Amino acid sequence: MLIRPARRLRGRLRVPGDKSVSHRAAMLAALARGRTTITNFSSSADCSSTLEVLRRLGVPVGREGSTVRVEGVGADEGGRRFRQPSTGLDCGNSGTTMRLMAGVLAAQPFTSVLTGDESLSRRPMGRVMEPLGQMGARLSAVDGHAPLTVEGRCPLRPVRYEMPVASAQVKSCVLLAGLGAEGRTEVFEPAAQTRDHTERMLRWFGVEVRTKEMSDEAGRVCVSVEGGSRLTARDLVVPGDISSAAFPLAAAALLPGSELELEGVGLNPTRAAVLDALRGLGLELSVEDERETSNEPTGLIRVRGGDGLKSSAHGANVIRGPLVPQLIDELPVLAVVGTAVEGGLEIRDARELRVKESDRISATVTNLRAMGAEVEEFEDGLRVDGPVRLRGARVESYGDHRIAMAFAVAGLAAEGETEIEGAEECVAVSFPEFFPLLESLTER
Ligand code: S3P
């Protein structure tokens, strides 16, 4: 994909439905009793993988554009259950599909095999195998990697699980398995709290989810569900995906004179840290028209690109600590914005980036250097110097949608043209409309 420099971005837009919320909506609707209509369902290939896996388990799923209808099987009530699949369940590139479905399938009375593409087959699955094994399911994989075989057990044993990594996928996997356990399943988050879409969505479907803050020093959060809780079908609307919104927002930050309005964006506090981060780097950003949509806060985001970004009042800009899981998917594009910030930007405590769709630390460092930035790489992050004007270059997408989009944003702000290898093929994983949408906002 060839990216030409832009003068500024202008316009009003809607980003597609949130990917994390859409996965959960489809899975919980499948477990519920009755029919659920999901509006503004994500257009991502990842969420299509989830729908396809559910169909292969015998769940009737209909789709017309962004409207999805799911006939729930009421699997929690010991009545109709999922059908045992005859072949592997293909999760494509989607870690959320594989890890959350592993939790759902652990409580089914049959064996199933979850498979994925090359990138997903390199990602760690031990993190879900461990707790599901403690609950009595039998999981096997090749050295902790997909294909992942799940031999379910019905009912499962409840657990008190202390998560060793801050991962919403692991938390959600254990909670979903917990619905099929005999008793209460408790998950303790590490000091950093991860996105809480599963908890909100379970409540939407009528499940009582307890969240309590521990009195220990770290203020950890414990989330729990009671096994056998019933889910009742209930129509819902998915908010716009803030992780997709981050790309036009970052482009506006880099291009003075830009003015954007993004409607109906999800503003869940465990996801919206990217907005504070961009504000902290000097972007003029406001939120209006805040409302609640199916248990998730949403609003309109208005941004105005300024004349250069500044370091915070406290000196160096550093993103680290408990904040990291709350903007984990936005870190590559924030690193790109960091090159325009006086004093640069440092990102730490983000080792998890190395096990995403690509090694996002290495990919970001390599591409930024190819575009002329001064970057230091750490095991758990990176540091970019700023402000520097990026130079157009030939860079790699590494088959990773968020790397492709982050460097499309870099290309808009660079001097000269940028070629991103393999970008068209991979952006569909989360945001198929990305390139035409960006073009429609661009003024040259
Ligand atoms: C997700 C959680 C995060 C995030 C991913 C989606 C989710 O992954 O990076 O894009 O929907 O729960 P981890 O749970 O691995 O941190």
Residues whose N, C-alpha, C, O or C-beta is under 5 A from the ligand:
A	BS01	S3P	S20 T96 A166 S167 A168 Q169 V170 I328 D329
